């Protein structure tokens, strides 16, 4: 099989006069720095400074938010950190949150403060500086050098902020984070604190946007036979005052480490003073496209079709988002190595950005060549063939460390599940940490990537979009889930509208994967079930499934959550004194034996998750 590189580039500028073209990759290290800020934090439990936040003037917040605050008496620790797991058990606290005295009713234990300093050398002046949090439970208020930079609500989504303007170059910088875990978000153990990684990113002014690369594979009829088209989209950030020629190159690396292809279309820039973009097309084999992108101008263009950009006053120009297709596609004779749980082969895409002959950014993106789909008769399809899902629904915490898992435990968990015979992992019921997806990519595990909450309001869609953009390059992510068990609204027309909007956003950002909803319902086609691409089944086995399948023969189905049994592994007799529960499949909402014996005879149900 051949691999065909379809060099689709999507470049997002914050405003620039720039020429876009592709050239050969130069061997050089990227000036991008991705630095961990996990070490050397100071921590204080308790809200001794409830009025620290001042909104009247910039940089006026007091207490720990002030640069001059003395935190020497605070506890020293490294991230990730979950202070809830450190609290003593309390019988009066919430059962589903592990009997830990945090959240509603425990205000003294529900607010924590973190502080850290870091230095920026003077030579970093002129770079763009980003502060990124992978996850904080639950609400975070962030100050940098006394400036309020972020107020983030929600315990499972990443957030970042460009802190370039307020950074001290050639000096010390102070980050302060107030974490408020007073409100529960789930009905399971959630922890409290900065429980995922924190990063400092340094880039050139012209750089690949955060989560700005999307690489996916296309085959005819979504079956991996014949040539594979590797489709690439790249988003570039460029400051409004910048006006320089830019080159973007993509290089493909095979699982064995050998370079097998580069994007080498023939692009030439128009000189900067040009007022119009004038593509020149000769033939499909010899295509030249000359484009100058004026500040804040939007252009959509199909290769080979002449167009001319209209003049307009600068103040009328909208944000520019250039979408260009490079032609012809490049082909290589390299054999395709498909990704699967049994053979998790990963390719690498190296994207290089060059400005005025100098490499300003370089980023590596791992991905897999494979196809995911659902068929109404044969259920889940991996690489065009029926593939039974033996999945588990997993919360993110683990005994002893709570929600603050070291990266090695992500690999340990996935490896153990594979030993048990599992091939699929549902991130119940929230976006996962990136390191979990890395483990699933490399060890081989198909992931159902789930949103925390159903919602089409601006904030929820922003979070949903950030989750999709962050996770869509992972080979392991096989299906998106818009929500889980929205009991009070799931059957309403409004919930159907919301689910449709969330599903449409998936298809806009990632047309390669199906979408589901984990529905605790029977033979009902209203609300969410009536609009969702793949019907999900929670805790329902038997005649209602048969009836639903007969009534809706064009809708694929999957067991999103089928058994919930309570056991103590290796113990085969109940012991109330020690808290042991027999490991026999006898106690729970629905036993594994009952649901699996039913699903095994019906491939259209695709297998499922327990």
Rosetta blueprint (number, residue, H / E / L):
1 X L
2 X L
3 X E
4 X E
5 X E
6 X E
7 X L
8 X E
9 X E
10 X E
11 X E
12 X E
13 X L
14 X L
15 X L
16 X L
17 X L
18 X E
19 X L
20 X E
21 X E
22 X L
23 X L
24 X L
25 X L
26 X L
27 X L
28 X L
29 X L
30 X L
31 X L
32 X L
33 X E
34 X E
35 X E
36 X E
37 X L
38 X L
39 X L
40 X L
41 X E
42 X E
43 X E
44 X E
45 X E
46 X L
47 X L
48 X L
49 X L
50 X L
51 X L
52 X L
53 X L
54 X L
55 X L
56 X L
57 X L
58 X L
59 X L
60 X L
61 X L
62 X L
63 X H
64 X H
65 X H
66 X L
67 X L
68 X L
69 X L
70 X L
71 X L
72 X L
73 X L
74 X L
75 X E
76 X E
77 X E
78 X L
79 X L
80 X L
81 X L
82 X L
83 X L
84 X H
85 X H
86 X H
87 X L
88 X L
89 X E
90 X L
91 X L
92 X L
93 X L
94 X L
95 X L
96 X L
97 X L
98 X L
99 X L
100 X E
101 X L
102 X L
103 X L
104 X L
105 X L
106 X L
107 X H
108 X H
109 X H
110 X L
111 X E
112 X E
113 X E
114 X E
115 X E
116 X E
117 X E
118 X E
119 X E
120 X E
121 X L
122 X H
123 X H
124 X H
125 X L
126 X L
127 X L
128 X E
129 X E
130 X E
131 X E
132 X E
133 X E
134 X L
135 X L
136 X L
137 X E
138 X L
139 X E
140 X E
141 X E
142 X E
143 X E
144 X E
145 X L
146 X L
147 X E
148 X E
149 X E
150 X E
151 X E
152 X E
153 X L
154 X L
155 X L
156 X L
157 X L
158 X L
159 X E
160 X E
161 X E
162 X E
163 X L
164 X H
165 X H
166 X H
167 X L
168 X L
169 X L
170 X L
171 X E
172 X E
173 X E
174 X E
175 X E
176 X E
177 X E
178 X E
179 X E
180 X E
181 X L
182 X L
183 X L
184 X L
185 X L
186 X L
187 X L
188 X L
189 X L
190 X L
191 X L
192 X L
193 X E
194 X L
195 X L
196 X L
197 X L
198 X E
199 X E
200 X E
201 X E
202 X E
203 X E
204 X L
205 X L
206 X L
207 X E
208 X E
209 X E
210 X E
211 X E
212 X E
213 X E
214 X E
215 X E
216 X E
217 X E
218 X E
219 X L
220 X H
221 X H
222 X H
223 X L
224 X L
225 X L
226 X L
227 X L
228 X E
229 X E
230 X E
231 X E
232 X E
233 X E
234 X E
235 X E
236 X E
237 X E
238 X L
239 X L
240 X L
241 X L
242 X L
243 X L
244 X L
245 X L
246 X E
247 X E
248 X E
249 X E
250 X E
251 X E
252 X E
253 X E
254 X L
255 X L
256 X L
257 X L
258 X L
259 X E
260 X E
261 X E
262 X E
263 X L
264 X L
265 X L
266 X L
267 X E
268 X L
269 X L
270 X L
271 X L
272 X L
273 X L
274 X L
275 X L
276 X L
277 X L
278 X L
279 X L
280 X E
281 X E
282 X L
283 X L
284 X L
285 X L
286 X L
287 X E
288 X E
289 X E
290 X L
291 X L
292 X L
293 X E
294 X L
295 X L
296 X L
297 X L
298 X L
299 X L
300 X E
301 X L
302 X L
303 X L
304 X L
305 X L
306 X L
307 X L
308 X L
309 X L
310 X L
311 X L
312 X L
313 X L
314 X H
315 X H
316 X H
317 X L
318 X L
319 X L
320 X L
321 X E
322 X E
323 X E
324 X E
325 X E
326 X L
327 X L
328 X L
329 X L
330 X E
331 X E
332 X E
333 X L
334 X L
335 X L
336 X L
337 X L
338 X L
339 X E
340 X L
341 X L
342 X L
343 X L
344 X E
345 X L
346 X L
347 X E
348 X E
349 X E
350 X E
351 X E
352 X E
353 X E
354 X E
355 X E
356 X L
357 X L
358 X E
359 X E
360 X E
361 X E
362 X E
363 X E
364 X E
365 X E
366 X E
367 X E
368 X L
369 X L
370 X L
371 X L
372 X E
373 X E
374 X E
375 X E
376 X L
377 X L
378 X L
379 X E
380 X E
381 X E
382 X E
383 X L
384 X L
385 X E
386 X E
387 X L
388 X L
389 X E
390 X E
391 X E
392 X E
393 X E
394 X E
395 X L
396 X L
397 X L
398 X E
399 X L
400 X L
401 X L
402 X E
403 X L
404 X L
405 X L
406 X L
407 X H
408 X H
409 X H
410 X H
411 X H
412 X H
413 X H
414 X H
415 X H
416 X H
417 X H
418 X H
419 X H
420 X L
421 X L
422 X L
423 X L
424 X E
425 X E
426 X E
427 X E
428 X L
429 X L
430 X L
431 X L
432 X L
433 X L
434 X H
435 X H
436 X H
437 X H
438 X H
439 X H
440 X H
441 X H
442 X H
443 X H
444 X L
445 X L
446 X E
447 X E
448 X E
449 X E
450 X E
451 X L
452 X L
453 X L
454 X L
455 X L
456 X L
457 X L
458 X H
459 X H
460 X H
461 X H
462 X H
463 X H
464 X H
465 X H
466 X H
467 X H
468 X H
469 X H
470 X H
471 X H
472 X L
473 X L
474 X L
475 X L
476 X L
477 X E
478 X E
479 X E
480 X E
481 X E
482 X E
483 X E
484 X E
485 X L
486 X L
487 X L
488 X L
489 X L
490 X L
491 X L
492 X L
493 X H
494 X H
495 X H
496 X H
497 X H
498 X H
499 X H
500 X H
501 X H
502 X H
503 X H
504 X H
505 X H
506 X H
507 X H
508 X H
509 X H
510 X L
511 X L
512 X L
513 X L
514 X E
515 X E
516 X E
517 X E
518 X E
519 X E
520 X L
521 X L
522 X L
523 X L
524 X L
525 X L
526 X L
527 X H
528 X H
529 X H
530 X H
531 X L
532 X L
533 X L
534 X E
535 X E
536 X E
537 X E
538 X E
539 X L
540 X L
541 X L
542 X L
543 X H
544 X H
545 X H
546 X H
547 X H
548 X H
549 X H
550 X H
551 X H
552 X L
553 X L
554 X L
555 X L
556 X E
557 X E
558 X E
559 X E
560 X E
561 X E
562 X L
563 X L
564 X L
565 X E
566 X L
567 X L
568 X L
569 X L
570 X L
571 X L
572 X L
573 X L
574 X L
575 X E
576 X L
577 X L
578 X L
579 X L
580 X E
581 X L
582 X L
583 X L
584 X L
585 X L
586 X L
587 X L
588 X E
589 X L
590 X L
591 X L
592 X H
593 X H
594 X H
595 X H
596 X H
597 X H
598 X H
599 X H
600 X L
601 X L
602 X L
603 X H
604 X H
605 X H
606 X L
607 X E
608 X E
609 X E
610 X L
